[in-house]
Amino acid sequence: MSLERTIMAFAGFMVLLSLGLTTWVNHNFIWLTLFVGANLLQSAFTGFCPAAMLFKKLGIKPEAELALLHKQ
């Protein structure tokens, strides 16, 4: 899986998790949902994504790099 798809999957998981926690555990978990949404918005404009940095360190490659590997 590419870095871009991993980030989308992680963000979706975090939104669903935070909504579940808000519903079934404590209403203050809505702040986690707000944080995830704000992070997605700022990364769209700035290109800075802490999750992307973490996933890169874990060895997940961007789509462009995977495409180059498949051409070889």
C-alpha positions in Angstrom: 0.0 0.0 0.0 1.3 3.4 -0.9 2.0 6.2 1.6 -0.9 8.3 0.3 -3.4 5.4 0.7 -2.0 4.5 4.1 -2.6 8.1 5.3 -6.2 8.2 4.0 -6.9 4.8 5.7 -5.4 6.0 8.9 -7.3 9.3 8.9 -10.6 7.5 8.2 -9.9 5.0 10.9 -9.1 7.8 13.4 -12.4 9.7 12.5 -14.5 6.5 13.0 -12.7 5.6 16.2 -13.1 9.1 17.6 -16.8 9.2 16.7 -17.3 5.8 18.3 -15.5 6.9 21.5 -17.6 10.1 21.5 -20.8 8.0 21.2 -20.0 5.2 23.6 -17.4 6.4 26.0 -17.3 10.2 26.6 -18.6 13.2 24.7 -15.2 14.9 25.1 -13.7 12.6 22.5 -15.3 14.9 19.9 -12.1 16.9 20.4 -10.1 14.1 18.8 -12.4 14.2 15.8 -11.9 18.0 15.6 -8.1 17.5 15.8 -8.1 14.9 13.0 -10.2 17.1 10.8 -8.1 20.2 11.4 -4.9 18.2 10.7 -6.3 17.0 7.4 -7.3 20.5 6.5 -3.9 22.1 7.3 -2.0 19.3 5.6 -4.0 19.9 2.4 -2.8 23.5 2.4 0.7 23.2 3.8 1.8 19.6 2.8 3.0 19.0 6.3 1.6 15.8 7.8 3.0 14.2 11.0 1.5 10.9 10.2 3.2 10.8 6.8 6.6 11.4 8.5 5.9 8.5 10.9 4.8 6.2 8.1 7.9 7.1 6.0 10.1 6.1 9.0 8.2 2.8 9.1 9.2 2.2 5.5 6.0 2.9 3.6 6.8 4.2 0.2 5.0 7.0 -1.8 3.1 6.1 -4.9 5.7 7.6 -7.2 8.4 5.5 -5.7 6.3 2.3 -5.9 5.6 3.1 -9.6 9.3 3.3 -10.3 9.9 0.0 -8.6 7.2 -1.7 -10.7 8.7 -0.4 -13.9 12.0 -2.2 -13.2 
